[in-house]
Amino acid sequence: TKRLAIGSIALYAACSHYFLACAPEALHQDSRPPCKVDADTYLQRGWCRLEQWAFMAINGSAQMYVFDSSLSQLSSRRRWIEESVNVFNGHFTHEADKALLVDVVLG
């Protein structure tokens, strides 16, 4: 079910040793019309923020990386860290999905 899938996102991210956000500039073909996606749009998505928050809550940010045009540690991007922990302020296609995150975030 959707609720189990959401719970597994946080669990998987928290159990990982490294976190890599692969977000080079690209064209999202499933959007009509196709739109540009990149590291900034990745950072704005609520589900992506949930993954990052879950990893940081258990592991900190030292082993987190982003690849946009090159590989860099997320710990060197203060704004990125500050925004990614604001899971509920992220963009969700369906705003109602935010309610499904409450149990995941509170544990």
N, C-alpha and C positions, 0 to 999 in steps of 0.2 A: 504494500500500500504506500501511498504518498508519505504518510507520517513515518513509516519505518525507513523509507529512503532518506528523508530529511535527517532523521536521527543518525543514520550511518555516515552522512557527510562529515559531521562533527567528530564522530568516533574515529573514522579513517584518518582524518587530518591530525587528530590528537595523537594517534599511535604511530605516525610517520616520524622518521629521523630527520628528513629534509623537506623543505617546501619550495617548490619552484612554480612561479606563475609565468607561464609562457604566453606572452601577450605582444607579439610584434604587430605592427600596423598591417591591417588586412581589410578586405572588403567582405562584409557579412552578406552572403548570397541569399540567405533565407528571408531577409528583410525586404519589404517592398515599399519604396525602392531600396536596392542594396545600400547599406551605410558603412561608413568607416568604423572599425573597432581597433583599439590599441590598449596600452597599459592604463590610460586614464579611464576608458570605458570599463575595463576589467575592474578597476578599483571602485567604480560606482555601483556595480551590481551587488545586490544583497546576498545572493548565494555565494559569491566569491568572497565577500566580507566574512560570511559565516565560516568558510574554510580557513581563512587566515586567522580569525579570532580563536578558533578551536586549536589551531597549531600553537599560536602564541600563548594561550592560557596554560598549556602543558609544557611547552619547550622554550618559550621566549622567542626572540626574533633573530638570534645569532645564526641560525641555520636556514634562514629564509632568503630566497633569491628571486629576482625577476629578470626575465629576458624580454627586452623590447627590441632595441637595436643592438644591444650587447648585454652580457650577464653582469648583474651587480647585486650586492647584498641589500636587502630591504632595510636593514638596520641603519644604513647610510641615508635613507630617505625618510626623514622625520615626519613630513606631512603624510606620507603613505601609511606609516604606522598609526598615526593619530586618526586618520580617516577609516582605516580598515577595521578598527575595533568598534566603530559605531555601526554595528550590524543593522539595527532597525532604521537607520537613516539611509540605508542603501536603496537602490532602485529595484523594485520587484515588478514583474509583468502583471502579477495579480497581488494587489495590496493585501488581500485576505491571507496570503501565505505568511505574512509576518506573525499572525497569531499562532501558526504552527511551530514557530521558532521559540516561543516562550519556554516550553519545557526543556528544549535542547540547551538553551542559554543558561537557564537556572539550574540545570542538572537534575 
